[in-house]
């Protein structure tokens, strides 16, 4: 009896959108806001604070957090390696970011950042929902 074993690896790719609908997760800016506004040294790097309004010091300099560079709307420059550009629209729910202003008094409408081709845009993060499983069967 000659039996050959064949292993096949299957990948199931699920986007964040599907995950969001099923589990009702709201992807937001919480972690980014905690990073920017809970430490006065970090806050002062990017903003000048004026009574609940945060004036963006250097609009062309990206905010770097968790290996992601965030750019204010209109100031994003796509890198050569960029595979996916994400846009996160700012709303009242983003509290401090919603209160950010350029020096001319206008507020940015969005943050832009890049994710790899395998990732999805999930709020201000890149999420990867690739899962896999291995199936082994024999053939006579």
C-alpha positions as CSV (number, residue, x, y, z in Angstrom):
1,X,0.0,0.0,0.0
2,X,1.6,3.3,-1.1
3,X,0.1,6.3,0.5
4,X,1.2,9.9,-0.2
5,X,0.3,12.6,2.3
6,X,-0.6,16.0,0.8
7,X,-0.9,19.0,3.0
8,X,-2.7,22.0,1.8
9,X,-2.7,25.4,3.6
10,X,-5.8,27.5,3.2
11,X,-5.9,31.2,4.1
12,X,-9.1,32.9,5.0
13,X,-8.9,36.7,4.7
14,X,-11.4,38.7,6.5
15,X,-11.5,42.5,6.2
16,X,-12.0,44.8,9.2
17,X,-15.2,45.9,7.7
18,X,-16.7,42.4,8.0
19,X,-15.2,42.0,11.4
20,X,-16.7,45.3,12.4
21,X,-20.2,44.5,11.3
22,X,-20.3,41.1,13.1
23,X,-18.7,42.3,16.3
24,X,-19.8,45.9,16.3
25,X,-16.4,47.3,17.1
26,X,-15.9,51.0,16.6
27,X,-12.4,51.7,15.3
28,X,-11.5,55.1,16.6
29,X,-8.5,57.3,17.6
30,X,-8.4,56.5,21.3
31,X,-4.9,55.0,21.4
32,X,-3.5,57.7,19.3
33,X,-5.1,60.4,21.4
34,X,-3.9,58.8,24.6
35,X,-0.3,58.9,23.2
36,X,-0.6,62.5,22.0
37,X,-2.4,64.1,24.9
38,X,-1.6,62.2,28.1
39,X,2.1,63.2,28.3
40,X,2.8,66.9,28.2
41,X,6.2,66.3,26.6
42,X,4.6,64.5,23.6
43,X,1.8,67.1,23.4
44,X,4.3,69.9,23.3
45,X,6.2,68.2,20.5
46,X,3.3,68.5,18.1
47,X,1.0,71.2,19.6
48,X,0.8,74.6,21.3
49,X,-2.1,74.4,23.8
50,X,-4.4,77.3,24.1
51,X,-7.5,76.7,26.3
52,X,-8.8,73.4,24.9
53,X,-7.5,74.3,21.4
54,X,-4.3,72.6,20.1
55,X,-2.4,74.6,17.5
56,X,-0.4,72.3,15.2
57,X,3.2,73.3,15.4
58,X,4.6,71.7,12.3
59,X,1.8,70.6,10.0
60,X,4.1,69.0,7.4
61,X,5.9,66.8,10.1
62,X,4.1,63.5,10.6
63,X,2.9,62.3,14.0
64,X,4.7,59.0,14.5
65,X,3.0,56.4,16.8
66,X,3.1,52.6,16.9
67,X,5.3,52.5,13.7
68,X,2.7,54.5,11.7
69,X,3.2,58.0,10.4
70,X,0.1,60.2,10.5
71,X,-0.3,63.2,8.2
72,X,-2.8,66.1,8.5
73,X,-5.1,66.3,5.5
74,X,-3.7,68.0,2.5
75,X,-0.1,67.4,3.6
76,X,0.2,63.7,3.0
77,X,2.9,62.5,0.6
78,X,2.7,58.9,-0.5
79,X,5.9,57.0,-0.1
80,X,7.2,54.7,-2.8
81,X,6.6,51.6,-0.7
82,X,3.0,52.6,0.1
83,X,0.6,49.9,-0.8
84,X,-2.6,51.3,0.8
85,X,-3.4,54.8,1.9
86,X,-5.9,55.2,4.7
87,X,-8.0,58.3,5.6
88,X,-9.4,58.8,9.1
89,X,-12.0,61.6,9.2
90,X,-12.0,63.6,12.4
91,X,-15.3,64.1,14.3
92,X,-16.5,65.4,17.7
93,X,-15.8,61.9,19.1
94,X,-12.1,62.5,18.5
95,X,-12.2,65.3,21.2
96,X,-8.6,66.7,21.2
97,X,-7.9,65.9,17.6
98,X,-11.2,67.6,16.6
99,X,-9.9,70.7,18.6
100,X,-6.6,70.7,16.7
101,X,-6.1,73.8,14.4
102,X,-3.6,75.0,11.9
103,X,-2.0,78.3,12.7
104,X,-4.5,80.1,10.4
105,X,-7.4,78.8,12.6
106,X,-8.8,76.2,10.3
107,X,-9.2,72.6,11.6
108,X,-8.0,69.5,9.7
109,X,-10.7,67.3,8.5
110,X,-8.7,64.0,8.5
111,X,-5.5,62.1,9.2
112,X,-3.8,60.1,6.5
113,X,-1.5,57.1,7.0
114,X,-0.2,54.0,5.1
115,X,-0.9,50.3,5.6
116,X,0.5,47.2,3.9
117,X,-1.4,45.5,1.2
118,X,-2.4,42.8,3.6
119,X,-3.9,45.2,6.1
120,X,-7.2,47.0,6.3
121,X,-7.7,50.6,7.5
122,X,-9.3,50.3,11.0
123,X,-9.8,53.8,12.5
124,X,-6.3,55.1,13.1
125,X,-4.7,51.6,12.9
126,X,-3.8,49.0,10.4
127,X,-5.4,45.7,11.2
128,X,-4.6,42.3,9.7
129,X,-7.2,39.6,9.9
130,X,-5.5,36.9,8.0
131,X,-6.1,33.5,9.5
132,X,-5.1,30.1,8.2
133,X,-5.6,26.4,8.7
134,X,-3.8,23.3,7.6
135,X,-5.7,20.3,6.0
136,X,-3.8,17.0,5.6
137,X,-5.2,14.1,3.6
138,X,-3.9,11.0,2.1
139,X,-4.1,9.6,-1.5
140,X,-3.7,6.0,-2.4
